[in-house]
Amino acid sequence: MSYLNFDKTRLINLSYSLNRELIRSNRAGSYACTTIIASNTRKYHGLLVCPIEHLDGGHHVLLSGLHETVIQHDQAFNLGIHKYAGDYYNPRGHKYLRDFKLEPIPELIYRVGGVILSKESMLAQHEERLLIRYTLLEAHSPTLLQLKPFLVFRNIHAISNANNDVITKVLKVKKGIKTRMYRGYPFLYMQFSKDAGFFGQQDWNYNVEYLQEQKRGYEYKEDLYMPGYFELPLKKGESVVFSAGTKEIDPSALKRKFRNEIKKRIPRNTFHNCLLNSAQQFFVNKGKKTGIMAGFPWHGKRLRDTFGALPGLTLAAGDKKTFRSVLDSSLDELQKNIKNAAGKSGSHKINGVDEPLWFIWALQQYTHHTGNRALVWKRYGNKIKSILSLLRDGMGNMVVMHDNGLLFCAEQNIPRTWMDGVIDGLPATPRSGYIVEINALWYNAVRFSVNLAEVAGDMPFVKKWDKIPARSAESFVRLFWDEERGYLADYVRDDVADWSVRPNQVMAASMPCSPVDDDKKQKMLQVITSELLTPKGLRTLAPKNPAFKGIYEGDEQARNSVAHQGTVYPWLLGHYAEAWLRLYKKSGLDNIKRLFDGFEEDMQVHGIGTVSELYDGDPPHYPGGALSYAWNVAELLRIEQLILYYQTVS
């Protein structure tokens, strides 16, 4: 029995199966995403979703779905499923499902009378290609397999409607066809490992509904284009491999390619391996550059998430090479962004004031793993100097260091922290002035950089910067700390502090170089534990606050209004765990291990084998947001490493 198991008797129960989604991606940046019964419930779902740089740089759904029909004795049994108005599903192919397996790759097993058909699917690791292997496990008479591809050729955020602009021409290639719906798109090559007949009967499937988009307040009805259908005979015990890709392939190599691709998979046979498997899916290789997708299916690359997730995704698995590759690939973009921001008041070229500070934190984690401070300074010292100088001297209205040694964010109308939701063009969670995590990260960055420079013998830098940390720490405590309350203000502006109990203060306790002493950390953690901690992460606002919202739901504006008003984020647990274990060491392990182990149950809900972006602030803390989120997976892997470390220290 595999580690990830599903109730076979409930597969035909739509309320059970439609809420369990699969997301698989590859190093080419493509992904495949649908429910475990292959019924699309989102506009983001599709069997082959590819980045198309020359159009808009975004991801585009090429192959939305593929409906199989088993034909025997002139009777047709359609295995597909689409939803229409009035909660009407047609065809209802899920009723033939008998089993669903995930190891080594997703496999659906259908039974139609005496026919048992297996369907295994995956993406090729380094190319934009879907591979599906069909195996006729049982049949007592001649059997035909018919395949109907449904195409959309659109950006993942859009919806397709029937139109007259579609290119209906289909060209034959070896054991298959190539076609594209619109000019500017690459051709989609659909080929088989054996000869298959293609019947070009173009048609539209109108008004297919996406249940999750309807719930999220978006347009949710789409027309799917079918260029025709394939048909091929299968014998008992025979397998055939179907390929859909943006480049032609030699059909004779398909079966071998399928077998070789399976060998590259990390088995999801433990909680740890599920996290490792999920971690690998966020990396994208483009030429000599390696990037990190913030989350699937709709998040792209974001520097804050890249630097925040990088140590957990790489160093926790002992992969220093990929760490350096991602860091080096991101540096040019980071420096370009902050220089643009420094030269243009209110520039939108940089998403957050904290991005360069998270870069230094990530480098700090790398230094801890390698132990070679002098080498790190030699390689990255000039980059660090440039970043610190730009932050100190000011980047437009975004940020500048005041005489008290703290960073001040003057801009009020554009969110520059990770709490970046927007309503009607303005921040949903206004935070400006002296912001607690920005200054915790700043103190940590300067102090760490001075220490690096001292080891490397860069005394001019040390002389220029070594007085700032003490000044910064003194100002930090004076501005943010309240002894009676026992926690840190979230931000201070115009001498007015926001005392909302929020999780951002945890960074002041978790940073390797902290501006607060252990007594204050202990008091802060008591407040965070009692008011913000849940089994799935830290709430973004304490429930006692009148602005608290415990359920993340509704349309985009409604979700943005509650996203940081109580919603839970798992990645914050990494900083909570680090602060907690640094204080309590072995005696604090049980608490952290219980929190870590609590995520094992999530491997079989929402995004299968991975961790969702966020959770409701109210129990039972239902998952929401993106199906798979890099920063969350990364911090769970980092928590696991922290647990292992503190189990061995005295």
C-alpha positions in Angstrom: 0.0 0.0 0.0 1.4 3.4 -0.9 1.9 6.2 1.6 -0.7 8.5 0.0 -4.0 6.6 0.0 -7.5 7.5 -1.0 -10.8 6.0 -0.2 -11.6 4.0 -3.3 -15.2 3.8 -2.4 -15.5 7.6 -2.4 -13.8 8.4 -5.7 -17.3 8.6 -7.4 -18.4 11.0 -4.6 -17.9 14.4 -6.2 -17.9 16.3 -3.0 -14.9 14.2 -2.0 -12.9 13.9 -5.2 -13.4 17.4 -6.6 -11.8 19.0 -3.6 -8.6 17.0 -4.0 -6.3 18.4 -6.7 -3.0 17.4 -8.3 -0.3 19.7 -9.3 2.8 18.5 -11.1 5.4 20.7 -12.7 8.8 20.4 -14.4 12.1 22.3 -14.7 10.9 23.8 -18.0 8.3 25.8 -16.1 5.3 23.8 -17.4 2.7 22.3 -15.1 -0.3 20.0 -15.2 -3.1 20.5 -12.7 -6.6 19.0 -12.2 -8.6 17.1 -9.7 -7.9 13.5 -8.8 -10.7 12.4 -11.1 -9.5 14.6 -14.0 -12.4 17.0 -13.8 -11.3 20.6 -14.1 -12.7 22.9 -11.5 -10.5 26.0 -12.2 -9.5 28.0 -15.2 -6.0 27.3 -14.0 -6.4 23.6 -14.5 -5.0 21.9 -17.6 -3.0 18.9 -18.7 -0.3 21.0 -20.4 0.2 24.5 -19.2 3.3 26.2 -20.5 5.2 29.5 -20.1 5.1 31.5 -23.4 7.7 34.3 -23.0 7.1 35.9 -26.4 3.4 36.5 -25.8 3.1 37.9 -22.3 5.7 36.0 -20.3 2.8 34.2 -18.5 1.6 30.6 -18.4 -0.9 29.5 -21.0 -3.3 26.5 -21.0 -2.8 24.6 -24.3 -4.4 21.2 -23.6 -7.2 21.7 -21.2 -8.4 18.1 -21.0 -8.5 14.7 -22.7 -11.6 12.6 -22.7 -11.2 8.8 -23.2 -13.9 6.6 -24.6 -13.8 2.8 -24.4 -15.7 1.2 -27.4 -16.6 -2.4 -27.3 -19.3 -4.3 -29.2 -20.2 -0.9 -30.7 -21.0 0.5 -27.3 -19.2 3.6 -26.2 -18.3 4.4 -22.6 -17.0 7.9 -22.1 -14.6 8.2 -19.1 -14.4 12.0 -19.1 -16.3 14.5 -17.0 -17.4 18.1 -17.4 -19.6 20.3 -15.3 -22.5 22.4 -16.7 -25.1 24.7 -15.3 -27.5 23.4 -12.6 -24.8 21.1 -11.1 -25.1 18.9 -14.2 -22.2 16.6 -15.1 -21.8 15.1 -18.5 -20.3 12.7 -19.3 -20.1 11.1 -15.9 -17.0 9.0 -16.5 -16.0 9.1 -12.8 -18.6 6.4 -12.1 -16.3 3.9 -13.9 -13.4 4.8 -11.6 -12.2 1.9 -9.4 -8.8 3.0 -8.1 -6.5 6.0 -7.9 -2.8 5.7 -7.1 0.0 8.2 -6.8 3.2 6.2 -6.8 5.4 6.4 -8.7 3.1 8.7 -10.7 -0.6 9.4 -10.7 -2.6 6.5 -12.1 -6.4 6.1 -12.6 -7.9 2.7 -13.1 -11.3 2.5 -14.9 -13.6 -0.6 -15.1 -16.2 -0.8 -17.9 -17.9 -4.2 -17.9 -15.1 -6.6 -18.7 -12.6 -3.8 -19.6 -10.1 -2.6 -17.1 -8.0 0.4 -18.3 -5.1 2.0 -16.6 -4.1 5.7 -17.2 -0.7 6.9 -15.9 0.3 10.5 -16.5 3.3 12.8 -15.9 5.3 15.7 -17.4 8.7 15.2 -19.0 11.3 16.8 -16.6 13.0 19.3 -18.9 10.6 20.0 -21.7 7.1 21.1 -22.4 5.6 17.7 -22.8 2.8 15.7 -21.3 3.1 11.9 -21.3 0.2 9.5 -20.7 0.5 5.7 -20.8 -2.7 3.7 -21.3 -2.6 0.0 -20.5 -5.5 -2.3 -21.3 -5.3 -4.6 -18.2 -8.3 -6.7 -19.0 -10.6 -7.2 -22.0 -12.5 -10.2 -23.3 -13.2 -8.9 -26.8 -11.7 -6.3 -29.3 -11.5 -2.9 -27.8 -11.1 0.6 -29.3 -9.8 3.6 -27.3 -11.0 7.0 -28.5 -9.4 10.2 -27.3 -10.9 13.7 -27.6 -8.5 16.6 -26.8 -10.0 19.8 -25.6 -7.9 22.9 -26.3 -8.1 26.6 -25.2 -4.7 28.3 -26.0 -5.1 31.2 -23.5 -3.4 32.8 -20.5 -4.2 31.0 -17.2 -6.0 34.1 -15.9 -8.3 34.4 -18.9 -11.4 32.5 -20.1 -11.9 31.2 -23.7 -15.1 31.7 -25.7 -16.1 30.2 -29.0 -14.9 32.4 -31.9 -14.2 32.5 -35.6 -10.5 33.3 -35.2 -9.5 29.7 -34.5 -7.1 28.1 -36.9 -8.9 24.9 -37.8 -6.1 23.5 -39.9 -4.6 20.3 -38.6 -1.3 19.0 -40.0 -0.2 15.4 -39.9 3.1 14.4 -38.3 4.5 11.0 -37.6 1.9 9.0 -35.7 -0.1 12.1 -34.8 -0.9 15.7 -35.6 0.1 19.2 -34.9 -2.2 22.2 -34.5 -2.6 25.5 -32.9 -5.6 27.7 -32.2 -4.1 31.1 -32.8 -1.1 32.6 -34.6 1.8 33.5 -32.2 1.3 30.3 -30.3 3.6 27.3 -30.7 2.1 24.2 -32.3 0.8 21.5 -30.1 2.1 18.1 -31.2 -0.1 15.2 -30.2 1.5 11.8 -31.0 1.3 8.1 -30.1 3.7 5.3 -29.7 1.6 3.3 -32.2 -0.5 4.3 -35.2 -3.7 6.1 -34.4 -6.4 7.3 -36.7 -7.3 11.0 -36.5 -10.8 12.2 -37.5 -11.0 15.9 -38.0 -14.4 16.8 -36.8 -14.0 20.3 -35.3 -16.4 21.2 -32.5 -16.9 23.4 -29.5 -18.0 22.2 -26.1 -20.0 25.2 -24.8 -20.4 26.5 -21.3 -18.2 24.2 -19.3 -18.2 25.5 -15.7 -15.4 25.8 -13.2 -16.8 25.4 -9.7 -13.8 27.0 -7.9 -13.8 30.1 -10.0 -17.5 30.6 -9.4 -16.8 30.5 -5.6 -13.9 33.0 -6.1 -16.1 35.5 -7.9 -14.5 35.2 -11.3 -15.9 34.4 -14.8 -16.4 30.6 -14.6 -18.0 29.5 -17.9 -15.7 28.5 -20.8 -16.0 27.0 -24.3 -13.5 24.3 -25.2 -12.4 23.6 -28.7 -12.0 20.1 -30.0 -10.1 19.8 -33.3 -11.2 16.2 -33.8 -10.5 12.9 -32.1 -8.1 9.9 -32.2 -9.0 6.3 -32.3 -6.8 3.2 -31.9 -7.3 -0.5 -31.2 -5.8 -2.0 -28.0 -5.3 -5.6 -27.0 -5.3 -7.1 -23.6 -1.9 -6.3 -21.9 -1.0 -3.7 -24.5 0.3 -0.2 -23.5 0.3 2.9 -25.7 2.0 6.2 -24.8 0.4 9.5 -25.8 2.5 12.6 -26.0 1.4 16.3 -26.1 4.2 18.8 -26.5 5.4 22.0 -28.1 8.0 20.1 -30.1 7.7 17.0 -32.3 9.1 13.7 -30.9 10.1 10.4 -32.4 7.2 8.1 -31.6 9.4 5.1 -31.4 11.1 6.6 -28.4 8.0 7.3 -26.4 7.8 4.1 -24.4 11.4 4.3 -23.5 11.1 7.9 -22.6 8.2 7.2 -20.4 10.1 4.5 -18.5 13.2 6.8 -18.1 11.1 9.7 -16.8 9.6 7.5 -14.1 13.1 6.7 -12.7 13.7 10.4 -12.1 10.8 10.8 -9.7 11.4 11.2 -5.9 9.0 8.6 -4.4 6.3 10.1 -2.2 6.4 7.3 0.3 7.0 9.4 3.5 6.0 12.8 4.7 9.7 13.9 4.3 9.8 12.7 0.7 6.5 14.4 -0.1 8.0 17.7 1.0 11.2 17.0 -1.0 9.2 16.0 -4.1 7.1 19.2 -3.7 10.2 21.3 -3.2 11.7 20.2 -6.5 8.7 21.3 -8.4 9.2 25.0 -7.8 12.5 25.2 -9.7 12.6 26.4 -13.3 15.6 26.3 -15.5 15.8 28.8 -18.4 19.2 28.7 -20.2 21.8 29.2 -17.5 19.4 30.7 -15.0 17.4 28.9 -12.3 14.4 30.5 -10.7 11.7 29.6 -8.2 8.0 29.7 -8.8 6.3 31.2 -5.7 3.3 28.8 -6.0 1.0 26.8 -8.2 -1.1 27.1 -10.1 -1.2 31.0 -10.4 1.8 32.5 -8.7 4.8 33.4 -10.8 8.4 34.3 -9.7 8.6 36.9 -6.9 11.9 37.9 -5.3 10.7 38.0 -1.8 9.4 34.5 -2.0 12.5 33.3 -3.9 14.9 34.5 -1.1 12.5 33.5 1.7 12.0 30.0 0.4 15.5 29.3 -1.0 17.3 28.0 2.1 14.5 25.5 2.9 14.1 24.3 -0.7 17.9 23.7 -1.1 20.1 23.8 2.0 17.6 21.6 4.0 18.2 19.0 1.3 22.0 19.6 1.2 21.8 21.2 -2.2 24.3 24.1 -2.1 24.8 24.1 -5.9 21.1 24.9 -6.6 21.1 27.5 -3.9 24.0 29.4 -5.5 22.4 29.0 -9.0 19.1 30.6 -7.8 20.9 33.3 -5.8 23.1 34.3 -8.7 20.3 34.1 -11.2 18.2 36.5 -9.0 20.9 39.0 -8.1 20.8 41.0 -11.4 17.1 41.5 -11.2 17.3 42.5 -7.5 20.0 45.1 -8.1 18.3 46.5 -11.2 15.0 46.8 -9.3 16.4 48.6 -6.2 18.5 50.9 -8.4 15.5 51.8 -10.4 13.5 52.4 -7.2 16.3 54.6 -5.8 16.2 56.8 -8.9 12.4 57.1 -9.3 10.1 58.3 -6.5 7.3 55.8 -6.0 8.8 53.4 -8.5 7.0 50.1 -8.9 10.1 48.3 -10.1 10.5 46.6 -6.7 7.7 44.7 -5.0 8.9 45.1 -1.4 11.4 47.0 0.8 12.2 43.7 2.4 13.3 41.9 -0.8 17.0 42.9 -0.5 16.9 42.1 3.2 15.6 38.6 2.6 18.4 38.2 0.1 21.0 38.9 2.8 19.1 36.5 5.2 19.2 33.8 2.6 23.0 34.4 2.2 23.3 34.2 6.0 21.7 30.8 6.0 24.1 29.7 3.3 27.1 31.0 5.3 25.9 29.0 8.3 25.8 25.8 6.2 29.2 26.3 4.6 31.0 27.9 7.4 33.3 29.9 5.0 32.6 33.5 5.9 35.6 35.0 4.1 34.7 33.2 0.8 31.1 34.4 1.0 32.3 38.0 1.5 34.7 37.7 -1.4 32.0 36.5 -3.7 29.0 38.6 -2.5 30.6 41.5 -0.5 30.2 44.1 -3.2 26.6 43.2 -3.7 25.9 43.5 0.0 27.6 46.9 0.2 25.6 48.2 -2.7 22.3 46.9 -1.2 23.0 48.3 2.3 24.1 51.7 0.9 21.0 52.0 -1.3 18.7 51.2 1.7 20.6 53.6 3.9 20.7 56.5 1.5 17.1 56.0 0.3 15.0 54.6 -2.5 12.6 57.3 -3.5 9.7 57.4 -1.0 10.0 53.7 -0.3 12.7 53.6 2.4 15.5 55.5 3.9 17.6 55.1 7.1 17.0 57.8 9.7 19.6 59.1 12.2 18.2 56.6 14.7 19.6 53.7 12.6 16.2 52.4 11.6 14.6 52.2 8.1 11.6 54.4 7.6 9.0 53.7 4.8 7.3 56.9 4.0 5.1 55.6 1.2 1.5 54.9 2.3 -0.5 54.2 -0.8 1.5 51.2 -2.1 2.0 48.0 0.0 5.8 47.3 0.3 5.8 44.4 2.8 4.6 40.8 2.4 1.1 42.0 3.6 0.5 43.3 0.1 -3.3 42.9 -0.5 -4.9 45.8 -2.4 -8.5 47.1 -2.4 -9.5 49.8 -4.8 -5.8 50.5 -5.4 -4.9 51.0 -1.8 -3.3 48.7 0.8 -5.8 46.4 2.4 -3.5 46.3 5.5 -1.9 49.7 5.7 1.6 49.5 7.2 4.1 52.3 6.8 6.7 54.3 8.8 8.9 52.2 11.0 7.8 48.6 10.2 8.7 45.9 12.7 9.9 43.1 10.4 11.7 45.5 8.0 13.8 46.8 10.9 14.4 43.3 12.4 15.7 42.2 9.0 17.7 45.4 8.6 19.4 45.0 12.0 20.2 41.4 11.2 21.5 42.3 7.7 23.9 45.1 8.9 25.2 43.1 11.9 25.8 40.0 9.8 27.5 42.0 7.1 29.8 43.7 9.6 30.7 40.3 11.0 31.4 38.9 7.5 33.6 41.9 6.7 35.6 41.6 9.9 36.4 37.9 9.2 37.4 38.9 5.6 39.5 41.8 6.8 37.5 44.5 5.0 38.1 47.1 7.7 37.0 50.2 5.6 33.5 48.7 5.5 33.6 47.7 9.2 34.6 51.2 10.2 31.8 52.7 8.1 29.0 50.4 9.4 30.0 49.0 12.8 28.3 51.7 14.9 24.9 51.4 13.2 23.8 48.1 14.8 24.0 49.3 18.3 22.1 52.5 17.4 19.5 50.5 15.5 19.0 48.0 18.4 18.5 50.8 20.9 16.0 52.6 18.7 14.2 49.4 17.9 13.5 48.6 21.5 12.6 52.1 22.4 10.1 52.5 19.5 8.6 49.0 19.2 8.7 47.4 22.7 6.1 47.8 25.4 7.0 46.1 28.7 3.5 46.1 30.0 2.0 44.6 26.9 5.0 42.2 26.5 5.2 42.4 22.7 6.3 44.5 19.8 4.3 47.1 17.9 3.6 46.2 14.2 4.6 49.6 13.0 5.2 53.2 14.2 4.4 56.3 12.3 4.2 59.9 13.5 5.0 58.7 17.0 1.9 56.5 17.0 2.3 52.8 17.4 0.0 50.2 16.0 -0.4 47.6 18.8 -2.4 45.1 16.8 -1.0 41.6 17.7 0.4 40.4 14.4 3.0 37.8 13.6 5.6 40.1 11.9 7.3 40.7 15.3 8.4 37.0 15.3 11.2 37.9 12.9 12.8 40.0 15.6 13.0 36.9 17.7 14.0 34.5 14.9 16.8 36.4 13.2 20.3 35.1 13.9 21.2 38.7 14.9 18.4 40.0 16.9 17.8 43.5 18.3 16.0 42.2 21.4 17.2 40.2 24.4 16.1 36.7 25.4 13.7 38.1 28.2 11.8 40.1 25.6 11.8 37.2 23.1 10.3 35.0 25.8 7.5 37.4 26.5 6.8 38.0 22.8 6.6 34.3 22.1 4.1 33.8 25.0 1.8 36.4 23.3 2.3 34.9 19.9 1.7 31.4 21.2 -1.5 32.3 23.0 -3.0 34.6 20.4 -1.6 33.8 17.0 -0.4 30.2 17.0 -2.6 27.5 15.3 -1.8 24.0 14.1 -1.3 25.3 10.6 0.8 28.4 11.2 0.5 31.9 12.7 -2.6 34.0 12.3 -2.0 37.4 10.8 -4.1 39.1 13.4 -5.3 38.1 16.9 -8.9 36.9 17.2 -9.6 39.5 20.0 -9.0 42.3 17.5 -12.3 43.7 16.2 -10.9 43.6 12.6 -10.2 39.9 12.8 -11.7 37.8 10.0 -11.5 34.0 10.5 -12.7 32.7 7.1 -10.9 33.3 3.9 -13.5 33.3 1.2 -15.5 35.4 -1.4 -14.5 37.4 -4.4 -11.1 38.9 -5.0 -11.9 42.1 -3.0 -13.3 40.1 -0.1 -10.4 37.8 0.0 -7.9 40.7 -0.1 -9.7 42.4 2.8 -9.3 39.3 5.0 -6.0 37.9 3.7 -4.0 39.5 6.5 -6.7 40.0 9.1 -6.5 36.6 10.7 -5.7 34.2 7.8 -3.1 31.7 8.7 0.3 31.3 6.9 2.4 28.2 7.5 5.7 29.8 6.5 5.7 31.9 9.6 6.0 28.8 11.6 9.6 28.5 10.4 10.5 31.7 12.2 8.4 30.8 15.2 10.2 27.4 15.5 13.6 29.0 15.1 13.0 31.5 17.8 11.4 29.0 20.1 14.1 26.4 19.8 16.9 29.0 20.1 15.3 29.9 23.5 14.2 26.6 24.8 16.5 24.1 22.9 15.7 20.5 23.7 13.0 21.3 26.2 11.1 23.1 23.4 11.2 20.2 20.9 7.9 18.6 21.7 6.0 21.7 20.8 7.7 22.2 17.5 7.6 18.5 16.5 3.9 18.4 17.2 3.4 21.4 14.9 5.5 19.9 12.2 3.9 16.4 12.4 0.5 18.1 12.1 1.1 18.9 8.5 1.3 15.3 7.5 -2.4 15.0 7.2 -2.4 17.8 4.7 -0.6 15.6 2.2 -4.0 14.1 1.1 -6.2 17.2 1.0 -6.4 20.3 -1.3 -3.0 20.1 -3.1 -2.0 16.4 -3.0 1.5 15.8 -1.6 2.2 19.4 -0.9 1.2 22.4 1.3 -1.4 25.0 0.5 -0.7 28.7 0.5 -2.9 29.7 3.5 -5.6 28.4 6.0 -8.6 29.9 7.7 -7.9 31.7 10.9 -10.9 29.9 12.5 -10.9 26.2 13.3 -10.9 23.7 11.7 -8.5 25.9 9.6 -9.5 24.8 6.1 -6.8 25.3 3.4 -7.1 27.9 0.7 -5.2 30.0 -1.8 -2.7 28.3 -4.1 -2.6 24.5 -4.0 1.2 24.5 -3.5 3.3 27.3 -2.0 7.1 27.3 -2.1 7.7 29.3 1.1 5.5 27.0 3.1 7.1 23.8 1.8 10.6 25.4 2.3 9.9 26.4 5.9 8.6 22.9 6.8 11.8 21.4 5.5 13.8 24.0 7.5 11.7 23.2 10.7 12.6 19.5 10.1 16.3 20.4 10.0 16.0 22.5 13.1 14.3 19.6 14.9 17.1 17.2 13.9 19.8 19.7 15.0 18.3 20.4 18.5 17.8 16.7 19.0 21.6 16.3 19.0 22.7 19.4 20.9 23.2 19.3 24.6 
